[in-house]
Structures are given as C-alpha cells and as structure tokens.
Amino acid sequence: MKTQKIIKVGNSYGIIFPIDFIRLAKLKVGDKVEVEVDRATQSILITPKKINSKIMRKFEFYNWLNEYTEKNKELIKALAKH
C-alpha cells in the first residue's frame, strides 16, 4: 500500500499512480479504467476496462452483501441463536 496525494489538474483533480502499480495492473497510457465508489466502505475501486466483468460482479456482490448484512443485522443475530 502506498499513500498518494490528490493534485489539482486544471478544473479537476487527479492522482498519480506509481509506475509499479501501472505495471502490476498491466496498464499503459490510453487504457480505459472504470471507477466506482462504495459509500458504505468509503473505498474506490479502479478496474481496467479490458478486465472481464467477473471482477466487477464480485465487487458488486460484496457491496450487496455488506448492505444486506447491515440492513438485516438484528435478523441475522436472531437466526444465529438457533
């Protein structure tokens, strides 16, 4: 894990990724990425567009599971007692 600083780029903001991250993700200049924010966990997922949607489905499932678990916390606790 590495800490990066958010910088101003024109009227927007950006994050510069270390070359090690880019190489590890097998990205190159011009590649497209999908960016998704999970408010519940305050996390950001950046997925190379060329990656199979299987990764996105897994991320979406875990998001749904977290939301469902939080919403039904008392029910789950009651079921666990039996």
N, C-alpha and C positions, 0 to 999 in steps of 0.2 A: 504494500500500500504506500502511496506517495501523496503528499499534500501539494495541491496546485492552487494557484491564485487566480481569481476571476479578474480579467482585464477588460478595459473598455476598447472596443473596436468600432470606430465611427459612432453611430447611434445605437449600437448593440453591445453585447458583452460576449466574451469568449474565454475558453480555457485552452491552454496549450498543453498538449499531451507529450510526454517524453517519448523519444524515438523507440525506446524499449517496448512501450505499450503498443505503439503502432505496428512494430514488427511482430509482436506476440499475437496481435489480432489479425495479422496478415492484411493490413490495410495499406493503401497508397493514396497519394494526392488525387483527388477527384472521386474517390469512392463515396458512396452514399451510406449514411447510417440512420437508423430510426432511434428517436429519443423519446423515452416515456418516463413520466414522473409518477411515483407511487406516494400519494399523500400520507397514507397510513404509516408507512415506514420512513418517510422523508428520504427516499432514495431515488436515484436517477439511473435508468438502465439505458445504455447505449449499445445497440446491436447493429453489426454490419448488415446492410440491406441484402447482401449476397448470401447471408446465412439462412438456412432453412427455417421456416416459420415454426418448427418444432420447439426451438428455444423460446420464442415468444409465447407459444401456447403454455409452456411450462411456467413461465413468469406470470402469465395471466391466471393460471390455476392457483399458484401460491398466493397471489393477491386475493383471489376469490376466497380461498381457504382462510386466510387471515381475517378478512371481513366477516365471513360466516362465523368463524370461531368467536370473534369479538362480539358480534350481534347476539349469538346464542350461548354465551358464556355460562349463564345460570342453568340452562337446559343440559348442557354438556356435563356440568358438575353434578347435576341430579342423576343423570344416566350413569355416570362413573361410580356412583354409590351402589348400584345394583349389580 
